[in-house]
Amino acid sequence: MTEVKFIFVTGGVVSSLGKGLVSSSVGTLLQAYGFKVRIRKLDPYLNIDPGTMNPTQHGEVFVTEDGAETDLDLGHYERFTGIQATKDDNITTGKVYYELLRKERHGDYLGKTVQVIPHVTNLIKSFIFNDTEDLDFVICEIGGTVGDIESQPFLEAIRQISYTLGKQRVILMHLTLVPYLAVAQESKTKPTQHSVRELNFAGLQPDIILCRSEKEVADNQREKIAKLCNVSLSNVIPAPDVSHIYELPVLYSQRGLDTQILAHFNISKSKPDLIAWHQIVDAIKNPIQEVTISIVGKYTEFPDAYKSLLEALTHGAISNKVKVNINWINSREKDEKLIGKKLQNSHAILVPGGFGDDGIEGKILAINYARTSNIPFFGICLGMQLAVIEFARNVMKLEDAHSEEFYTCKHPIVKLASNQNTDLGGTMRLGAYKCNVSANSKMADVYENSTISERHRHRYIINLDYKDDLEKNGLICSSIAENGTCIEAVELIDHPWFIGVQFHPELQSKPFSPHPLFVSFVKAAVDKNKI
Ligand code: GLN
């Protein structure tokens, strides 16, 4: 068996260049050659995980099957490669120091001065090496931008790994921005030169430079980058903007990224068949019709906060051969009448997960509109809890029905799940749980299964004391957690498509295996469009 090889991906000049998508694309391309891969993310920030961060800071929190709250890039890794990420696939400086200080208190470093080198770097290295024995390639994305103070221990750990394992087992890819200056009518290579110099200061020399650019980087500019950054011309690879992220594996393969990686490791293989990716892109670019789905949330200006959700809708759209246009509706809208007006042309309405009482009445209004106007409705986590509150208030006439998350009230339709502690980091009901699905329900039709497993991230649950009354009034609890403690799905009997789920189905949806709830929801929007 050959030894595992490491591909490190750093970013320069600015953040948000798409290192996660590059890592995901490299992962899927290597899989297409038949290799076994794993992708990991090293985040230099000091939080232990992104779970306590505001989505406006860091986008969506991606929850793994084993219940870790991780960076949204892990969602891309899963969607592109189909490989389930685990809690061992994302570390932060905070997590490293937490472990370091625990060990120090335990006496593991007894007698020694604990230092960044070697103690912090050793922990980073052991994270990178952990559980990699059966793999061909480990792709490690380093968050942030080279030159950030926080990145230094990570770059040093990589330097040590490169030194120890040598070029035959390590490749360093640097993703950089080559901005186009309209006044000069040319792309500028200077920022790339500077960021490669930053890497050089850390003792690292990139083997491949990927040039992100709005316009195609001209050959003479690539030559300049090659010469001044000490990289062979064939390894300076253009990465122009694309209209859809699923174009990237094919694009990078056409530009030779896969071939150059394999050439670096002296592996010769013929180009793989990427037909499945071509088909996905073809379906996205050639829809047979369009539908409009309204998303009513409070982070509508930050689509990254709903990353997996948007992807899952795209997967639902692909399988229905349609295009989904998103109508973003800010639930914090002051003028309530405006919400109804803005929803008028929707073929379906979705209220996603969320935290905090800000904007909830706007969401409840939108749910009321969907319920009473027979518009397909999908409520996810908080969206489901609010759908039950709306139903309790307006159908069961429990006027002050609410969630204990927000108010103490006479009818706490949503209440704190038992065994929740008051620390906010990593303490929710997290990760995959099995749920039973009732026969003769829409959920059963959608899943074609009586037991399912879905990922969760919540602290509150529907109050089981109200279950019978909800059902008597027409809101069926069509899925219950395997241990009976949590209502996992509700649905309306007299409605074309009205489902709320306590879990996050979007986290498991993939382009090649779209989640059945999203396929069915988009289909309901298509049906609505026909009426
Ligand atoms: N805030 C709600 C809870 O904690 C819903 C969480 C969510 O939507 N992810 O239960």
Residues whose N, C-alpha, C, O or C-beta is under 5 A from the ligand:
A	BS01	LIG	G353 G354 F355 I380 C381 L382 R457 H458 R459 Y460
